[in-house]
């Protein structure tokens, strides 16, 4: 790709400066897929120097089976104009110089110079985001499993978090409370001064406030509740809000019997909740900081950036906003799944392509334990919600990797009769016969002494079952102790799933 030598926003020196300054990796390649430019961030991300990759085929940055298929995708695009990634972006699996792989979000743009087509790829490493979301998901599930009402609020009383226990206690769903004043919803008029005093004590730096008081539920029924209120701190140790654990003690007999247990459970719930809200707070602040920092670059009228730099700044703002939106949607999705409010967005899905994306996630997880991932995919189209179905399949992969010490994880998809079968097999310890019937029960892992030492919340298989049933399908497991397990998701082909899904509003 040739650029003018004269100074200016399109000069070669300017392009070089942009490639050095860019935070995300930038790779520019020609129509022949040979690398023409490689940014400093790309060198750091992939472990190659610019001199090592210039002129090389871009597939050196891809693991198999994507490396072998890539050139065919490009040829198809150049002949048909059909776009898969160009102008849209998608999550991929990339490969470093040392052979290790990592998840990345790839955006590809197309341009031309002096009659020659070139492509610009921008890659953002998703490793940290993937790990953070996994921890957030596990912590959120743990908080929901406590049975207590766990509520996050600002110092002004605006609800920021509302778990399943809070819905059961007060009768309001998370959608009815987030962003509203909790005092208007649950605090009787005669307790408003007490409510304000508690918030003031937390805002003044007091560690934990415990009180027995009166609240009301959605129907107006008055409840005697035990509250444990703790401060939420930002990175500078400044109090930004409060977390509340509430338990109904209306029945004095039940309250007296459960008093000792309640205190221990409240302390543990408080610790888990604090970790959970701390992670969420950090992940919310990070994109907001990027957005605010970049906006300041666009509001300095004396030093406005060049159009190309402004476009990059705008892209950073958009990426951060999308990251923020994705985090919020993921947290609400977890709550909706347990509240029975999950809805499907059905669309024709190429099952083998979806499983290829799942295989990318499997490779990353399996690599840490030295496991081999084997794929057997048959082309087949099915009506499904791709995000929900991928969530279920990734949960099965996570479960297989977690319990498999050595051997292989096998992923397959095939059509049989009026169904499409997705299978995840492992060479783990297998499941005892007495546990197979309960394997999809919520929190079954947490109640099983044989698996208590394993990480995870025990919700993964329950979520899989609920997602599959929403699709009008079924999930089952076949297992032999000492040999391994195979989980099979069977979804209907044709119009059956579409008809069921269409009745659920998006």
Secondary structure, DSSP 4 states (H G I P E B T S, - for coil): ----SSSSTTSHHHHHHHHHH-SSEEEEEETT-BEEEE-HHHHHHHS--HHHHTTSBGGGGB-TTHHHHHHHHHHHHHHH---SSBTT-EEEEEE-TTS-EEEEEEEEEEEEETTEEEEEEEEEE-HHHHHHHHHHHHHHHHHHHT-SEEEEEETT-BEEEE-HHHHHHHS--HHHHTTSBHHHHH--GGGHHHHHHHHHHHHTT-SEEEEEEEEE-TT--EEEEEEEEEEEE-TTS-EEEEEEEEEE--SHHHHHHHHHHHHHHHHHHHHHHHHHHHHHHHHHHHHHHHHHHHHHHHS-GGGPPPHHHHHHHHHHHHHHHHHHHHHHHHHHHHHHHHHT------EEEEHHHHHHHHHHHHHHHHHTTT-EEEEEE---EEEE-HHHHHHHHHHHHHHHHHH--SSEEEEEEEEETTEEEEEEEE-S----HHHHTTTTSTTHHHH-TTTTTS-S-S-HHHHHHHHHHHTT-EEEEEEETTTEEEEEEEEE-TTHHHHHHHTS--
